[in-house]
């Protein structure tokens, strides 16, 4: 019995080590720098993290799963653009997120924009590749939608 338990723990721990967690940026400038460095577009996730039911559902059904983590780490720089109601945010982050929401004309959550971004003379320029939101069907369906957007890259 101890041998089975030991083997099971070893297998589970190896799976956990293989599953790479996604690092979500919150600062646009950091995301742009990283995007340039690794030559990947930015995936902006407009969310209401502590109140938006569809946002929470998208995270549970897609963003927290290993399939998404593997896809995101290979294809995009994730940027969370959050509009919480109960969680305090720094004023600079609120200002950045409000400007992004206005620029991308985001009226509902969740909204995901995939973009290429550059900075020139202190001015950020965006090339919009496409947008999506919640997609039913789990990570496979959501990733297929995002892959269609990336084909325009």
DAQUI-V267049 format. One record per residue. RES is the residue in one small letter. PHI is phi in radians with two decimals (999 if undefined). Layout:
res=RES phi=PHI
res=RES phi=PHI
This chain:
res=x phi=999
res=x phi=-1.12
res=x phi=-1.15
res=x phi=-1.12
res=x phi=-1.10
res=x phi=-1.10
res=x phi=-1.15
res=x phi=-1.08
res=x phi=-1.11
res=x phi=-1.11
res=x phi=-1.13
res=x phi=-1.08
res=x phi=-1.15
res=x phi=-1.19
res=x phi=-1.13
res=x phi=-1.14
res=x phi=-1.21
res=x phi=-1.28
res=x phi=-1.30
res=x phi=-1.55
res=x phi=-1.37
res=x phi=-1.44
res=x phi=-1.70
res=x phi=-1.55
res=x phi=-1.33
res=x phi=-2.13
res=x phi=-1.77
res=x phi=-1.03
res=x phi=-1.08
res=x phi=-1.10
res=x phi=-1.11
res=x phi=-1.13
res=x phi=-1.05
res=x phi=-1.12
res=x phi=-1.03
res=x phi=-1.12
res=x phi=-1.09
res=x phi=-1.85
res=x phi=0.99
res=x phi=-2.26
res=x phi=-1.25
res=x phi=-1.67
res=x phi=-1.85
res=x phi=-1.59
res=x phi=-1.84
res=x phi=-1.45
res=x phi=-2.51
res=x phi=-1.99
res=x phi=-1.03
res=x phi=-1.93
res=x phi=-2.58
res=x phi=-1.50
res=x phi=-1.05
res=x phi=-1.21
res=x phi=-1.16
res=x phi=-1.11
res=x phi=-1.12
res=x phi=-1.06
res=x phi=-1.11
res=x phi=-1.16
res=x phi=-1.46
res=x phi=-2.31
res=x phi=-1.15
res=x phi=-1.59
res=x phi=-1.73
res=x phi=-1.04
res=x phi=-1.07
res=x phi=-1.17
res=x phi=-0.99
res=x phi=-1.10
res=x phi=-1.11
res=x phi=-1.10
res=x phi=-1.09
res=x phi=-1.52
res=x phi=-2.02
res=x phi=-2.50
res=x phi=-1.86
res=x phi=-1.31
res=x phi=-2.22
res=x phi=-1.54
res=x phi=-1.96
res=x phi=-1.79
res=x phi=-2.26
res=x phi=-1.29
res=x phi=-1.75
res=x phi=-1.89
res=x phi=-1.65
res=x phi=-1.19
res=x phi=-2.29
res=x phi=-1.13
res=x phi=-0.98
res=x phi=-1.13
res=x phi=-1.20
res=x phi=-1.04
res=x phi=-1.11
res=x phi=-1.01
res=x phi=-1.13
res=x phi=-1.12
res=x phi=-1.14
res=x phi=-1.13
res=x phi=-1.06
res=x phi=-1.16
res=x phi=-1.05
res=x phi=-1.54
res=x phi=0.90
res=x phi=-1.43
res=x phi=-1.90
res=x phi=-2.54
res=x phi=-2.09
res=x phi=-1.37
res=x phi=-2.26
res=x phi=-2.13
res=x phi=-1.92
res=x phi=-1.91
res=x phi=-2.45
res=x phi=-1.78
res=x phi=-2.31
res=x phi=-2.34
res=x phi=-2.08
res=x phi=-2.37
res=x phi=0.94
res=x phi=1.36
res=x phi=-1.80
res=x phi=-1.52
res=x phi=-2.04
res=x phi=-1.99
res=x phi=-1.91
res=x phi=-1.35
res=x phi=-1.55
res=x phi=2.83
res=x phi=-2.39
res=x phi=-2.66
res=x phi=-2.61
res=x phi=-1.23
res=x phi=-2.20
res=x phi=-1.18
res=x phi=2.02
res=x phi=1.36
res=x phi=-1.11
res=x phi=-1.09
res=x phi=-1.18
res=x phi=-1.16
res=x phi=-1.12
res=x phi=-1.07
res=x phi=-1.13
res=x phi=-1.13
res=x phi=-1.10
res=x phi=-1.09
res=x phi=-1.13
res=x phi=-1.13
res=x phi=-1.13
res=x phi=-1.37
res=x phi=-1.04
